[in-house]
Amino acid sequence: MDQNVSYDQIKGSVGSLLLLWSAIERAARDEVARTNGGTLPKAAHGVGAAIKAWEASISARRSQESFRALLASALCSQLRPSLDIRNGVCHGLVGVSAAHSGQQAALSWEINGGKHEITWDELQAMFRWLSKVPAAISIISVSSSQKAGSRLVDTLENRKWWLNEYGLDLLGPNLAVAL
């Protein structure tokens, strides 16, 4: 727990949050446009819509590539809480506090009648993961499952790799496969 986070540092975390989400949205939109002949459908405008459209474009291939669709679904599920934080900060930010008197630096927001807060340490953990998401989108979207060593082949080794690299738990009891 970092007790030396200044007001300027926590305030700057808002910019970091926006930049990370901008990169994620751009990655999703680029992949959706690529699968739509270079044009972005109107349904893919806005970060949440772009992610949904990306997941739908991957899921459309489900019959031939079910593991790819499973990965896209797991990634999108894991993105939802971070997207809620992004939306809360963007649309309802009410507080920015530096570390003081044993309290961590934090951002707070109010949205839909609820009060929420995220600490500096929680933000840093979220940022570490979010910074990997554009690469995960790219791997899931365009990597060949036919290539030797592909991470898009449904094996126990690859499920462990996705968990270690991107935190996507495809090993849980409901997702386990007999290999």
Disulfide bonds with the S-S distance in Angstrom:
none
